[in-house]
Amino acid sequence: MQSIRDVADQFNITYDTLRFYEKQGLLKNIQRNANGQREYSDHDVDELDKIVHLRQLGATIEEIKHLHTLLNSANQATDAYDEGITLLKRLKTDTDAKIAQLQQQQVYLDHKVTRFEHERAMLTSAKKSVSTH
């Protein structure tokens, strides 16, 4: 069992985030110790790992809940997996768009750095020319 501090540190999230996930029903049946403090099992940590990764990919709380419900239902059907696949493909498309945007920003920054370096060199060259005359 792990404390709320250990789990929060492990995932670089706040205690409030952990409590929020619990309130939203994403983390269920979190055990408490004799002092009433939350204790997270290995299963809880595994579930949290999935939640955190899906959030990092841009999934909403509602999408995570829906996916969790679909995949944990007693009568898992191929439809549940189809919906999960659709969600994951959308998240991948969104991630690809973010990557493309970041690559554009890198190109822009590279151009700016090159321009600044050129302008600095011109300024340095002009100063040397003035000081030698």
PyMOL commands that set and color helices and strands:
alter all, ss='L'
color gray80, all
select helices_A, chain A and resi 4-11+15-23+42-56+61-72+78-131
alter helices_A, ss='H'
color red, helices_A
select strands_A, chain A and resi 2-3+31-32+38-40
alter strands_A, ss='S'
color yellow, strands_A
deselect
rebuild
show_as cartoon
